[in-house]
Amino acid sequence: MPLPNEPTHHPFPGAVRRDPGGAPGPLLSTPGHPLLVEPLRGWHMPLLQDPAFLDLQPLLQRALLLQGPEQLLHALAARRPLAAQVLVAYRDPQQPLGLVVSQRLNRSGSCFELLHLRSAEACLAAAESGAAAVESALVREAIPRARSAASWITSCSSLDLQRQGLLRQLGFQPLRQEVLWRWQPPQAQPAPPTLGADLQVRQLNRRTGALLWHLEQASCPAQLRQLLDRRCEDLLDQSQAPSLLLVDTNRQVAVAAVRRLRRSSAGLPEVELTLHPGWQHLVGSPLEQLLLAATAGSGPCLIRSDLLASELNGWLHQLGLERLGEQVLLGRSVWRRQSPQINDAMARRLEAVVAQWQPRRRPLPTPLGR
């Protein structure tokens, strides 16, 4: 079912848009200083000292340094993004009120992720520049700037009802509720996995990437799969070694996967655990051996699971994982009005057909020549 959306060109009262290389243009004027939204610049960095922004300083510095190379490389070839895109909102140039961090999720740029949406404590000083108003203006400005994006996804805590309400107003809908687990792998080297004769453990690389893509297509819900729009190259870009696949050698299909992701959540590296819907009987010793082999010798990591997967969640609890909380995954589509394209050849054909039924004048006699 497609997600209901609002047009991306709707203005937000009081916001002013700054184009990347131009002057600000007012969307709607309000009394007092207008709200300005523009990309992150170098002079913003010394001003982003609010406690809400301090933990994002390394990410902001990296995004600022890689703005030029990212645009150049993306124009030359499709590849995984180098840095995130950052927008800053303020009324007084010396006092930033909020920022939003977004990033491409695939090489084609058809899906973007809303990574961080923060507002400063100064937003509470005035009602017209409250946190909800600033965050809404930031998201409304970030969506049309990603011209290639056809969908957006984001996540927030299941207890943050205010953030969920704001995202719903902006067109996002909940897709899945996830449980966050903290996994501390044992330091001892695990024994080699003892699996059936038809199952084999393989490393994730370019040769086995297609097997992972087919497994992801089978295990991911259809609506979420359509929004993510991931290809084999995108899954490889988002993974890092060591990542393992459990392959059925008779059918040559991957039935389970444990891959280490390049992103991190809650300050922990993230590990994705994927199981084929038709192979639920692997929950237990086979899946535990695969998980131990992929995370042996590493530090603590984060594992996500679907809240509705009661059997898998019970097994993770028995395995000794610490439950950190729950998050809601939300997504929305972006619909843009296409300009009508006139087909000259089709128009000429229609004119020829219509001309046959139009009344004709009586032809004049042609004079005879010598």
C-alpha positions in Angstrom: 0.0 0.0 0.0 1.6 3.3 -1.0 2.2 5.8 1.8 0.0 8.9 1.8 2.2 11.9 1.3 2.0 15.6 1.1 3.5 17.7 -1.8 7.1 18.5 -1.0 6.8 22.1 -2.1 4.5 23.1 0.7 6.1 26.0 2.5 6.5 26.2 6.3 5.4 29.4 7.8 8.3 31.6 8.9 11.0 29.6 7.1 13.4 31.0 4.6 15.2 28.9 2.1 18.8 29.5 1.1 19.9 27.9 -2.1 23.4 26.3 -2.1 24.9 29.3 -4.0 22.3 32.0 -3.8 20.6 34.4 -1.5 17.7 33.5 0.8 14.2 33.7 -0.6 11.3 34.1 1.8 8.7 31.4 1.7 6.3 33.1 4.1 7.0 36.2 6.2 6.3 36.3 9.9 6.8 39.1 12.5 10.3 39.3 13.9 13.3 37.5 12.5 12.5 34.8 9.9 13.7 31.2 10.3 16.7 30.5 8.0 17.6 27.0 6.8 20.9 26.5 4.9 23.6 23.9 4.4 26.3 23.6 7.0 29.2 26.1 6.5 32.5 26.4 8.2 31.4 29.4 10.2 28.7 27.3 11.8 31.1 25.0 13.6 32.2 27.3 16.4 28.5 28.2 17.1 27.3 24.6 17.4 28.2 24.3 21.1 24.8 23.5 22.5 24.7 20.2 24.4 22.3 18.8 21.8 25.0 19.0 19.1 28.2 18.1 21.0 28.1 14.4 20.3 27.7 15.1 16.5 30.9 17.2 16.2 33.0 14.5 14.5 30.2 13.7 12.1 29.7 17.4 11.3 33.4 18.0 10.7 33.6 15.0 8.4 30.5 16.2 6.5 31.9 19.7 6.1 35.3 18.5 4.8 33.8 16.1 2.3 31.1 18.3 0.8 33.1 19.1 -2.3 34.5 15.6 -3.0 31.1 14.0 -2.4 29.4 16.2 -5.0 32.2 15.6 -7.5 32.3 11.8 -7.1 28.5 11.5 -7.1 28.4 13.5 -10.4 31.0 11.2 -12.0 29.8 7.8 -10.9 27.3 6.0 -8.7 29.0 4.9 -5.5 28.3 4.8 -1.8 28.1 8.2 -0.1 31.2 9.6 1.6 29.5 12.0 4.0 26.1 13.0 5.3 24.2 16.2 4.3 23.6 18.7 7.1 21.2 21.6 7.2 21.3 24.2 10.0 18.3 26.4 11.1 18.6 29.7 13.0 17.0 33.1 13.5 20.0 34.8 14.9 23.2 33.9 13.0 25.1 33.6 16.3 22.6 31.1 17.8 21.8 28.0 15.8 18.4 26.5 16.7 18.6 23.1 15.2 20.1 20.8 12.5 19.2 17.8 10.5 21.6 15.1 9.2 20.5 12.9 6.2 22.4 10.5 4.0 21.8 8.5 0.8 21.2 4.8 1.5 21.9 3.5 -2.0 24.0 4.3 -5.0 21.1 5.5 -7.1 20.0 8.0 -4.4 16.4 6.8 -4.6 16.3 6.3 -0.8 17.5 8.7 1.9 17.7 8.2 5.7 17.1 10.8 8.3 20.0 10.2 10.7 19.7 12.9 13.3 17.2 15.7 14.0 18.2 17.9 16.9 17.0 21.2 18.3 18.9 23.5 20.8 17.7 24.5 24.2 17.2 28.0 22.9 14.1 26.8 21.0 12.2 26.7 24.3 12.6 30.5 24.7 9.9 31.5 22.3 6.7 29.7 21.2 7.1 30.6 17.5 10.5 29.0 17.4 9.8 25.9 19.5 11.5 22.6 19.0 8.7 21.1 17.0 8.5 24.1 14.6 12.3 24.2 14.0 12.5 20.4 13.4 9.5 20.5 11.1 11.1 23.3 9.0 14.4 21.3 8.8 12.7 18.2 7.5 10.5 20.1 5.1 13.6 21.7 3.7 15.7 18.5 3.6 13.2 16.5 1.6 13.0 18.7 -1.6 16.8 19.2 -1.6 17.3 15.4 -2.2 16.0 15.7 -5.8 16.7 12.0 -6.6 15.0 10.6 -3.5 11.8 8.7 -4.0 11.6 7.5 -0.4 12.8 8.4 3.1 13.2 6.3 6.2 14.1 7.1 9.8 13.8 5.6 13.3 13.0 6.9 16.8 12.4 5.5 20.2 9.1 3.8 20.8 8.7 6.0 23.9 9.2 9.3 22.1 5.6 9.9 21.2 6.3 13.6 20.5 8.8 12.8 17.8 6.5 10.1 16.3 3.7 12.6 16.1 6.0 15.1 14.3 7.1 12.6 11.8 3.5 11.5 11.1 2.6 15.1 10.4 5.4 15.2 7.9 4.1 12.1 6.0 6.0 9.3 7.7 4.3 6.1 8.6 5.5 3.3 11.0 6.7 0.3 9.1 8.2 -2.0 11.8 8.9 -2.0 15.5 12.4 -3.3 16.4 14.0 -4.5 19.6 17.6 -3.5 20.3 19.9 -6.0 21.9 23.4 -5.6 23.2 25.6 -8.6 22.4 28.9 -9.2 24.1 30.8 -11.9 22.1 33.0 -14.3 24.1 36.7 -13.6 23.8 37.5 -17.3 23.4 37.8 -18.6 19.8 34.7 -20.6 19.0 34.8 -24.1 17.6 34.2 -24.5 13.8 30.5 -24.6 13.1 29.1 -28.2 13.0 26.2 -28.0 10.5 24.3 -30.4 8.3 25.8 -31.8 5.1 23.7 -29.5 2.9 24.7 -26.3 4.8 27.9 -24.4 4.2 29.4 -21.2 5.8 30.7 -18.7 3.2 32.3 -15.2 3.5 30.3 -12.3 2.1 32.1 -10.9 -0.9 31.3 -9.9 -4.5 30.8 -13.5 -5.5 28.3 -14.2 -2.8 26.7 -10.8 -2.8 23.8 -12.0 -5.0 22.9 -14.7 -2.5 22.6 -12.1 0.2 20.4 -9.9 -2.0 18.0 -12.8 -2.6 17.9 -13.5 1.1 17.2 -9.9 1.8 14.4 -9.9 -0.7 12.8 -12.9 0.9 13.0 -11.8 4.5 12.3 -8.0 4.2 8.6 -6.9 4.2 7.4 -5.9 0.8 6.6 -2.3 1.7 9.9 -1.7 3.4 11.8 -3.5 0.6 10.2 -1.1 -2.0 11.2 2.0 0.0 14.8 0.8 0.6 15.3 -0.1 -3.1 18.6 -1.8 -2.4 20.7 -3.6 -5.0 23.5 -6.1 -4.5 26.1 -3.3 -4.6 24.3 -1.4 -1.9 24.3 -4.3 0.5 28.0 -4.8 -0.1 28.7 -1.1 0.4 26.9 -1.2 3.8 28.7 -4.3 5.0 32.2 -4.9 6.3 34.3 -8.0 7.1 33.8 -10.4 8.7 30.3 -11.1 7.4 29.1 -14.7 6.9 26.4 -16.5 5.0 24.8 -19.8 5.6 24.2 -21.4 2.2 22.1 -24.4 1.2 24.4 -26.1 -1.3 21.6 -28.2 -2.9 19.5 -25.2 -3.8 22.4 -22.6 -3.9 20.5 -20.1 -1.8 21.5 -18.3 1.4 19.2 -19.2 4.3 20.8 -17.1 7.0 23.3 -14.2 7.3 25.3 -12.3 9.9 26.9 -9.2 8.6 28.7 -6.4 10.3 27.3 -3.0 9.2 29.4 0.1 8.6 27.0 2.3 10.6 26.8 2.4 14.4 23.9 3.0 16.7 23.8 3.9 20.4 27.6 4.2 20.3 28.0 0.5 19.4 28.9 -1.2 16.0 25.8 -2.8 14.5 25.4 -6.4 13.4 22.5 -7.5 11.2 21.0 -11.0 11.7 18.9 -12.2 8.8 17.0 -15.5 8.6 15.0 -16.9 5.7 11.2 -17.2 6.6 11.2 -20.9 5.6 14.2 -21.8 7.8 13.0 -20.9 11.2 14.2 -24.3 12.5 17.7 -22.8 12.4 17.0 -20.7 15.4 19.1 -22.3 18.1 22.5 -24.0 17.8 23.1 -23.4 14.0 22.3 -19.7 14.2 24.3 -19.3 17.4 27.4 -20.9 15.8 27.1 -18.5 12.8 26.8 -15.5 15.1 29.8 -16.6 17.2 31.9 -17.1 14.1 31.1 -13.7 12.7 31.6 -11.7 16.0 34.4 -13.7 17.7 37.1 -11.5 19.2 35.2 -8.2 18.7 33.8 -5.9 21.3 30.1 -5.4 22.2 27.7 -4.8 19.3 24.1 -4.0 18.7 21.6 -6.4 17.1 18.1 -5.5 15.9 15.1 -7.9 15.7 11.5 -7.5 14.8 9.2 -7.2 17.8 6.8 -9.7 16.2 9.4 -12.4 15.9 8.7 -13.9 19.3 10.7 -17.1 18.7 13.8 -15.2 17.7 13.5 -12.7 20.5 13.1 -15.5 23.1 16.2 -17.2 21.7 18.2 -14.0 21.9 17.1 -13.5 25.5 18.2 -17.1 26.4 21.5 -16.4 24.7 22.2 -13.7 27.3 21.7 -10.6 25.2 20.8 -7.4 27.1 17.6 -5.8 25.9 18.3 -2.0 25.5 14.8 -0.9 24.3 12.6 -0.6 21.3 12.6 1.6 18.2 10.0 2.4 15.5 11.1 2.4 11.9 9.2 4.9 9.8 9.1 5.7 6.1 7.5 7.8 3.5 7.4 8.1 -0.3 8.1 11.3 -2.2 5.8 12.1 -5.1 6.8 14.9 -7.5 4.6 16.3 -10.2 6.1 15.6 -13.6 6.0 18.3 -16.3 3.9 17.2 -19.3 5.9 16.1 -22.3 4.5 16.8 -25.7 5.2 14.1 -28.3 5.3 15.8 -31.7 5.1 12.6 -33.7 1.9 11.5 -31.8 0.4 14.9 -32.2 0.9 14.7 -36.0 -0.7 11.3 -36.2 -3.8 12.5 -34.3 -4.1 15.6 -36.6 -4.0 13.3 -39.6 -6.8 11.1 -38.2 -9.0 14.1 -37.2 -8.4 15.8 -40.6 -10.2 13.0 -42.4 -13.4 13.8 -40.6 -13.3 17.6 -41.0 -15.5 19.2 -43.7 -13.6 19.9 -46.9 -14.0 22.7 -49.4 -14.8 21.9 -53.0 -11.5 21.8 -55.0 -11.0 24.5 -57.6 -10.3 23.3 -61.2 -6.7 23.3 -62.2 -5.9 25.4 -65.3 -4.6 23.5 -68.3 -1.2 24.4 -69.5 0.1 24.3 -73.0 
